[in-house]
Amino acid sequence: MKQDTLSRKQEIGGLYGYRVIMSLIVANYHIWQQGWLTQGFHLFGKWISYDYITRTGYMMVDGLILLSGFLMFLPHARCMLDGSQPPKTIPFYIKRLARIVPSNLVAVLAALFFIALPQKLYHSPQVMWKDLISHLTFTQTFFFQPYQATHLNGVLWTLCIEMQLYLMFPLIAGCARKKPGLTLGAMAALGWLYRAIVYFKVPDTGMYINQTPAFLDVYALGMLGAMIYVRLRRWLDDHQDWRKWLVHGGAVLVLAFGLVFVSAVLKNQSRMATNGGLSALRLGQLSHRLSLTSGLMCCILGLAFLPRPLEWLFGNRLMKFLAEISFNFYIWHQILAVQMASHWFGYDALHSTPGLQKAFTLLCFAVALVVAMAATYGVEKPAAELIQKWMKQWERKKNDERPQTDNPQ
C-alpha cells in the first residue's frame, strides 16, 4: 500500500494527455498523406485551418523522444535530490525489452506475412532478409532500403532510435548523476555538431536527419527537464502555502507560452516545406529541432504543474487509457492507413471525393485504435508480464544458488 501511494504521488497526470496528443498529431499526418482530407473546421461562420499542424505532424516524433528522455531520467533525478540508490541497469533493460520487442516482433512479422509476401513486394530474397533482420535487430536506420524504402512498416524506425538511446542510457544517466552540467552539455554539443555537419555538408540529408546522434540534445533537454521538475516539485511539497498557487499559475502561463512558441515553429516549418519542397523540409527539420523541443519542454513542465481541474483534462481515465495503447496505436496506424487507402478506397476516388476522405480518416483512426487495443492487451502486456515473471524466477534461482556463509557469531 505504501508503494502504491508513493507511485500515485509521483505520477504526473498531465503527461498522459501530452503523449496522446503527440501520437494523434503524428497519426493525423500519416493518414492525411493517404487521404488528403482538408484540415480545418468552421466555427461561428469562420474557417479555422490547422493545416500547418497537419503538414508538420512528423515533427511531433521529436516531442515523443523528448518525453522519453524526461521520463527515463526522472527516477535518476529523484536519486540525485534525495541521495537514494539509482535504478539498476539489468532491470531497466529487461523492462524496455519487455515493452518494445514483443509488439515490434508481431508488427514486423504481420507486415511480412500478410502484406509484403502476398503482394510480392520484394524483388529478391536478399532484400527481404535485409529488411527483416534489420527491423528485428533495430538497425534499419543504418541501411537505405530498410529505412527509406521498407516494405514492412515505415514508422518502426523510431523504435530503432529509442532502442539505441536505451542501450546508451545507463551510461549516460550514470555520468549525468555525477557530472550533470558536463554530461548534458556534451550531449547538446554533439547533437548540434552532428546536425550542423548534415545541414551544411551533406547534399542529400534523407538518411541522416533522424539518426540517433541528431537527437542527443533533445534527450539531454528531456533529462534537464526532469531535474527541473523534481526540484520544483520538492520545493512545492515543502511549502504548501501561497507558493502552491504561484506555481500553478506559472504553469498555466508556461504551458500557454509553449503552445504559442511551438505553433510559431510549426508555421515556419510549414512555409519552408511548402516553398522549398522536400529538401527544404528536411533542412527545416534539422534547424527547428532544438527550438521545437524547447517549446515542447515548456509544455511538459506546464502540464506537470497544472492546477487539479486543468490537470484532469489531460490526466483523466480516457487519457490514461489512450496513453496506455498509444505505443501500439503509433506502430499500427500508418500501415493500416496505407492498406485501406490502396485496397479499399483507391487513391483516385479518395483524393477527389470529400465524403470519402472523411469516411477514410475516421475509419483509419477507428481501426488503428481497435488494433492498438488488441495488440496492447493481447501481446504487449501479457508478454511483458511473462518476461518479468521469468526475470523474477531467475533472480530467485540465482539467490538460492548463491553460497551461504556461516555467521561467525
Order of alpha helices (4+ residues) and beta strands (2+ residues): alpha-alpha-beta-beta-alpha-alpha-alpha-alpha-alpha-alpha-alpha-alpha-alpha-alpha-alpha-alpha-alpha-alpha
